Amino acid sequence: MTHRHGYLRIPLLMLFAILSTIDVRAAVEQNASLQPRNRLAIVIGNTNYQSKRLEHLANAVNDATKLSDSLKRLNFEVLTGTDLTADGFVKLFHDAEAKLPESSAVLIFYAGHGMQVQGENYLLPIDTPDPENLDKLTAHAVKLNDVIAKFASRGRQTFIFLDACRNNPLGSGANISNGLAQVEVGENTFVAFATQPGNVTVDGTDENSPFTTALLKNVEIPGLSISDMMIRVRNETEALTVGRQVPWDQSNLREQFYFTEQQMLDPAQLSASLSRILSDPDAKKKLQIELASNDLQTAVLIVGQTLRSVEIPAPSGGSAEPVGTRVANLSSTESVAVARQSVVSGLETLI
């Protein structure tokens, strides 16, 4: 190996792999004070339906519980409701409304049964009765458009994630359609469906549904915008369901939203990681295995943030500039290639 500028020279891919093994969750928790405090989340999971027409959903409560934990780490004030009756929905929404004036961002997550009737989407409480007619069912259910109208506002960003419509309990008919319908999103509102309009979702055989599994994997990644996060969630859900389920979103957002900001790496932590990896044959072997699956984009995001204050020559020569000038929008999918080139050039100069 050679030395340059007093640093040990190692392959760039290995450095990226080392960076990507650093505990992202720990970084999020250590920098929690940097996140806005006025974030509100309403998280609902309905598993134990009373009607024989509505099957038990093993994962819905698990989905709500796990996502609640993640959102708390991201500095959301979280109101969680599980196995909610119609009255339970009313109470939870009432409690949430009292906190709205202080909230600049509101997130609503629902896992459970949902259905589309005459183009309207409904979320079903666990005490939804065996309906003798659709009027009785819709009177008892929660209309999605009413939820959007209640919480969407020009003064805040509103995000709705629906892991619903895991089957259609009444089958098809003149007024009933499979899946959920597209919605008219309100001002500064983002609505994500676990699958495309008119399709049903998969509850899954693991602890969480495929959609929530993908959401949990990506929501705490530093520096990832909600738009880029949904691209990952969409691709991963489609892969988990072998193409049966493709998440869908509708957005009227006027600015980008980040669940957590990009994080600075502690130089001492980086140095310790380098020393440990280079001196441990087992760790080196593990890295070689992980190289095929590690998320290079995430590593680039973290590296770029770490190097923001380091002056390096521009890739094409010329005067030095902070690398952050060239990677200011690293979370944008369109700029990843440019960001990667800038960061690689900077690292080649430094190591």
C-alpha positions as CSV (number, residue, x, y, z in Angstrom):
1,M,0.0,0.0,0.0
2,T,1.1,3.6,-0.5
3,H,0.7,6.6,1.7
4,R,-0.5,10.1,0.6
5,H,-0.9,13.2,2.8
6,G,-0.2,11.1,5.9
7,Y,-3.3,8.8,5.3
8,L,-3.3,5.1,4.6
9,R,-4.5,4.5,1.1
10,I,-7.3,1.9,0.8
11,P,-9.8,1.0,-1.9
12,L,-12.6,3.5,-2.2
13,L,-15.3,0.9,-2.3
14,M,-14.0,-0.5,1.0
15,L,-14.2,2.9,2.5
16,F,-17.8,3.3,1.4
17,A,-18.6,-0.1,2.8
18,I,-17.0,0.9,6.2
19,L,-19.0,4.1,6.3
20,S,-22.3,2.2,5.5
21,T,-21.7,-0.2,8.4
22,I,-21.8,2.7,10.9
23,D,-25.0,2.5,12.9
24,V,-27.4,4.9,11.3
25,R,-30.0,4.5,14.1
26,A,-27.3,5.6,16.7
27,A,-26.5,8.6,14.5
28,V,-30.2,9.6,14.4
29,E,-30.6,9.3,18.2
30,Q,-27.3,11.2,18.9
31,N,-28.5,14.1,16.7
32,A,-32.1,14.1,17.8
33,S,-31.8,17.6,19.1
34,L,-31.3,18.9,15.6
35,Q,-34.8,17.8,14.4
36,P,-38.0,19.9,14.6
37,R,-40.0,19.2,17.7
38,N,-43.4,20.1,16.2
39,R,-44.1,16.9,14.4
40,L,-47.2,14.9,15.1
41,A,-47.9,11.3,14.0
42,I,-51.2,9.4,14.3
43,V,-50.5,5.7,13.9
44,I,-53.3,3.1,13.7
45,G,-53.2,-0.7,13.4
46,N,-56.3,-2.8,13.4
47,T,-55.8,-6.6,13.6
48,N,-58.7,-8.2,15.6
49,Y,-61.9,-7.6,13.6
50,Q,-65.1,-8.8,15.2
51,S,-67.0,-9.6,12.1
52,K,-66.5,-13.0,10.5
53,R,-66.6,-11.2,7.1
54,L,-63.4,-9.4,8.0
55,E,-60.4,-11.7,8.4
56,H,-57.8,-11.4,11.2
57,L,-54.8,-9.3,10.0
58,A,-51.8,-10.7,11.9
59,N,-49.4,-7.9,11.1
60,A,-51.4,-4.7,11.4
61,V,-50.8,-4.0,15.1
62,N,-47.2,-5.0,14.7
63,D,-46.9,-2.5,11.8
64,A,-48.3,0.3,13.9
65,T,-46.1,-0.5,16.9
66,K,-42.9,-0.7,15.0
67,L,-43.5,2.5,13.0
68,S,-44.5,4.3,16.2
69,D,-41.1,3.4,17.6
70,S,-39.3,4.7,14.5
71,L,-41.2,8.0,14.4
72,K,-40.5,8.6,18.1
73,R,-36.8,8.3,17.3
74,L,-37.4,10.9,14.6
75,N,-38.8,13.4,17.1
76,F,-42.5,12.9,16.2
77,E,-45.0,13.2,19.0
78,V,-46.8,9.9,18.4
79,L,-50.4,9.0,19.1
80,T,-50.8,5.3,18.6
81,G,-54.2,3.5,18.4
82,T,-54.5,-0.3,18.0
83,D,-57.7,-2.3,17.4
84,L,-59.8,0.8,17.2
85,T,-63.6,0.8,17.2
86,A,-65.5,3.6,15.5
87,D,-65.6,5.4,18.8
88,G,-61.8,4.8,19.2
89,F,-61.2,6.5,15.8
90,V,-63.2,9.5,17.0
91,K,-61.3,9.9,20.3
92,L,-57.9,9.5,18.7
93,F,-58.6,12.1,16.0
94,H,-60.1,14.4,18.7
95,D,-56.9,14.1,20.8
96,A,-54.8,14.8,17.6
97,E,-56.8,17.9,16.6
98,A,-56.0,19.5,19.9
99,K,-52.3,19.4,19.0
100,L,-52.6,20.6,15.4
101,P,-52.0,24.3,16.1
102,E,-48.5,23.5,17.3
103,S,-47.7,21.1,14.5
104,S,-45.9,22.0,11.2
105,A,-46.0,18.4,10.0
106,V,-48.6,15.7,10.5
107,L,-48.2,12.1,9.6
108,I,-51.1,9.5,9.6
109,F,-50.4,5.8,9.1
110,Y,-53.2,3.2,8.9
111,A,-52.8,-0.5,8.7
112,G,-56.0,-2.6,8.6
113,H,-59.0,-3.3,6.4
114,G,-60.1,-0.6,3.9
115,M,-62.4,-0.6,0.9
116,Q,-63.7,1.5,-1.9
117,V,-67.4,2.1,-2.3
118,Q,-68.7,4.2,-5.2
119,G,-65.2,5.8,-5.6
120,E,-64.9,6.7,-1.9
121,N,-62.3,5.1,0.3
122,Y,-63.2,3.9,3.8
123,L,-61.1,2.7,6.7
124,L,-62.8,0.0,8.8
125,P,-63.0,0.0,12.6
126,I,-62.8,-3.4,14.3
127,D,-66.5,-3.2,15.3
128,T,-67.6,-2.8,11.7
129,P,-70.9,-4.8,11.6
130,D,-71.8,-7.5,9.1
131,P,-73.5,-5.1,6.7
132,E,-77.0,-5.8,5.5
133,N,-76.5,-2.9,3.1
134,L,-73.8,-0.5,2.1
135,D,-75.4,2.5,3.8
136,K,-75.0,0.8,7.1
137,L,-71.3,-0.1,6.4
138,T,-70.3,3.4,5.2
139,A,-72.1,5.1,8.1
140,H,-69.9,3.1,10.5
141,A,-66.6,3.3,8.6
142,V,-64.2,6.3,8.5
143,K,-64.2,8.1,5.1
144,L,-60.6,8.8,4.0
145,N,-61.5,12.1,2.4
146,D,-62.9,13.3,5.7
147,V,-59.6,12.5,7.4
148,I,-57.6,14.4,4.7
149,A,-59.9,17.4,5.1
150,K,-59.6,17.3,8.9
151,F,-55.8,17.3,9.0
152,A,-54.6,18.9,5.8
153,S,-53.9,22.6,6.0
154,R,-52.0,25.2,4.1
155,G,-49.9,25.9,7.1
156,R,-48.5,22.4,7.5
157,Q,-47.3,19.4,5.6
158,T,-49.5,16.4,5.8
159,F,-48.4,12.8,5.1
160,I,-50.8,9.8,4.9
161,F,-49.6,6.2,4.6
162,L,-52.2,3.6,3.9
163,D,-51.3,-0.1,4.3
164,A,-55.0,-1.0,3.8
165,C,-57.3,-3.0,1.6
166,R,-55.7,-6.3,2.3
167,N,-58.8,-7.9,0.8
168,N,-62.3,-6.8,-0.2
169,P,-64.6,-8.2,2.5
170,L,-67.7,-7.9,0.4
171,G,-66.5,-9.0,-2.9
172,S,-67.2,-7.0,-6.1
173,G,-70.4,-5.5,-7.1
174,A,-72.0,-2.6,-8.8
175,N,-70.9,-0.1,-6.1
176,I,-67.9,-1.9,-4.8
177,S,-64.4,-2.0,-6.4
178,N,-61.3,-3.8,-5.5
179,G,-58.5,-1.9,-3.8
180,L,-58.6,1.8,-2.9
181,A,-59.3,4.7,-5.3
182,Q,-57.1,7.7,-6.1
183,V,-57.9,10.7,-3.9
184,E,-57.9,14.5,-4.3
185,V,-55.0,15.5,-2.2
186,G,-55.2,18.7,-0.2
187,E,-52.8,21.6,-0.1
188,N,-49.2,20.5,0.8
189,T,-50.3,16.9,1.2
190,F,-48.7,13.6,0.4
191,V,-50.7,10.3,0.2
192,A,-49.0,6.9,-0.1
193,F,-50.9,3.7,-0.9
194,A,-49.3,0.3,-0.2
195,T,-50.3,-0.7,-3.7
196,Q,-51.6,0.8,-6.9
197,P,-55.3,1.9,-7.2
198,G,-57.7,-1.0,-7.7
199,N,-55.3,-3.6,-6.3
200,V,-55.3,-5.4,-2.9
201,T,-52.3,-5.7,-0.6
202,V,-50.5,-8.6,1.0
203,D,-50.6,-9.0,4.8
204,G,-47.4,-11.0,4.6
205,T,-46.0,-14.0,6.5
206,D,-43.3,-12.2,8.5
207,E,-43.7,-9.9,11.5
208,N,-44.7,-6.9,9.3
209,S,-46.4,-6.4,5.9
210,P,-44.2,-6.0,2.9
211,F,-45.0,-2.3,2.5
212,T,-44.3,-1.6,6.2
213,T,-41.2,-3.7,6.1
214,A,-39.8,-1.5,3.3
215,L,-41.0,1.7,5.1
216,L,-39.3,0.8,8.3
217,K,-36.1,0.0,6.5
218,N,-35.9,3.4,4.8
219,V,-37.6,6.0,7.0
220,E,-34.6,6.5,9.3
221,I,-32.0,6.9,6.6
222,P,-30.3,10.3,7.1
223,G,-30.7,12.8,4.4
224,L,-33.3,10.9,2.4
225,S,-36.2,13.0,1.1
226,I,-39.8,11.6,1.3
227,S,-39.8,11.4,-2.5
228,D,-36.6,9.4,-2.7
229,M,-37.7,7.2,0.2
230,M,-40.9,6.3,-1.6
231,I,-39.0,5.2,-4.7
232,R,-37.0,2.8,-2.4
233,V,-40.2,1.6,-0.7
234,R,-41.9,1.0,-4.0
235,N,-39.0,-1.0,-5.4
236,E,-38.5,-3.1,-2.3
237,T,-42.2,-3.8,-1.8
238,E,-42.5,-4.9,-5.4
239,A,-39.5,-7.2,-4.9
240,L,-40.9,-8.7,-1.7
241,T,-44.2,-9.4,-3.3
242,V,-42.8,-10.7,-6.6
243,G,-44.5,-7.9,-8.5
244,R,-48.0,-8.4,-7.0
245,Q,-47.9,-5.1,-5.1
246,V,-46.5,-1.8,-6.3
247,P,-46.9,1.2,-3.9
248,W,-48.4,4.3,-5.2
249,D,-48.3,7.9,-4.1
250,Q,-50.1,11.2,-4.9
251,S,-48.5,14.5,-3.8
252,N,-49.2,18.2,-3.7
253,L,-46.2,19.0,-1.6
254,R,-44.7,22.5,-2.1
255,E,-41.4,21.7,-0.6
256,Q,-39.4,18.6,0.2
257,F,-39.6,16.8,3.5
258,Y,-36.8,14.9,5.3
259,F,-37.6,12.6,8.2
260,T,-34.0,13.0,9.4
261,E,-31.2,15.3,8.2
262,Q,-27.9,14.2,6.9
263,Q,-25.5,13.3,9.7
264,M,-21.9,14.3,10.2
265,L,-19.5,11.4,11.0
266,D,-17.3,11.9,14.0
267,P,-13.7,11.7,12.6
268,A,-12.6,9.7,15.6
269,Q,-15.4,7.2,14.9
270,L,-14.3,6.9,11.3
271,S,-10.7,6.4,12.3
272,A,-11.6,3.7,14.7
273,S,-13.7,1.9,12.1
274,L,-10.9,2.0,9.6
275,S,-8.4,0.7,12.1
276,R,-10.7,-2.1,13.2
277,I,-11.6,-3.2,9.7
278,L,-8.0,-3.2,8.4
279,S,-6.7,-5.2,11.4
280,D,-9.5,-7.8,11.6
281,P,-9.4,-10.5,8.8
282,D,-13.0,-11.6,9.7
283,A,-14.2,-8.0,9.4
284,K,-12.5,-7.7,6.0
285,K,-14.2,-10.9,4.8
286,K,-17.6,-9.6,6.0
287,L,-17.1,-6.4,4.1
288,Q,-16.4,-8.2,0.9
289,I,-19.7,-10.1,1.3
290,E,-21.6,-6.9,2.1
291,L,-20.2,-4.9,-0.8
292,A,-22.7,-6.5,-3.1
293,S,-25.7,-5.4,-1.1
294,N,-24.6,-2.2,0.7
295,D,-26.4,1.0,-0.3
296,L,-23.7,3.1,-1.9
297,Q,-26.0,6.1,-2.3
298,T,-26.5,6.2,1.5
299,A,-22.8,6.0,2.0
300,V,-22.2,8.8,-0.4
301,L,-24.8,10.9,1.4
302,I,-23.0,10.5,4.7
303,V,-19.5,11.0,3.3
304,G,-20.6,14.1,1.5
305,Q,-22.0,15.6,4.7
306,T,-18.8,14.7,6.6
307,L,-16.6,16.4,4.0
308,R,-18.6,19.6,3.8
309,S,-16.0,21.6,5.6
310,V,-13.0,20.1,3.9
311,E,-11.4,22.1,1.1
312,I,-10.4,19.9,-1.9
313,P,-9.5,20.6,-5.5
314,A,-12.4,20.6,-7.9
315,P,-12.5,17.4,-10.0
316,S,-11.5,19.3,-13.2
317,G,-8.8,21.3,-11.4
318,G,-8.9,24.9,-10.4
319,S,-9.3,26.5,-7.0
320,A,-10.2,24.6,-3.9
321,E,-13.8,24.7,-2.6
322,P,-15.7,22.9,0.2
323,V,-17.0,19.6,-1.2
324,G,-20.4,20.5,0.3
325,T,-20.8,23.2,-2.4
326,R,-20.9,20.4,-5.0
327,V,-23.0,17.9,-3.0
328,A,-25.6,20.3,-1.4
329,N,-28.5,18.3,-2.9
330,L,-27.3,14.8,-2.3
331,S,-30.7,13.4,-1.5
332,S,-32.0,14.2,-5.0
333,T,-32.0,11.1,-7.2
334,E,-30.9,13.2,-10.2
335,S,-27.8,14.4,-8.5
336,V,-26.5,11.1,-7.0
337,A,-24.1,10.5,-10.0
338,V,-22.6,14.0,-9.7
339,A,-22.4,13.7,-5.9
340,R,-20.7,10.4,-6.2
341,Q,-18.1,11.8,-8.6
342,S,-17.4,14.8,-6.4
343,V,-17.0,12.7,-3.2
344,V,-14.8,10.1,-4.9
345,S,-12.5,12.8,-6.2
346,G,-12.3,14.3,-2.8
347,L,-11.5,11.0,-1.1
348,E,-8.8,10.3,-3.6
349,T,-7.2,13.5,-2.7
350,L,-7.4,12.9,1.0
351,I,-6.3,9.2,1.3
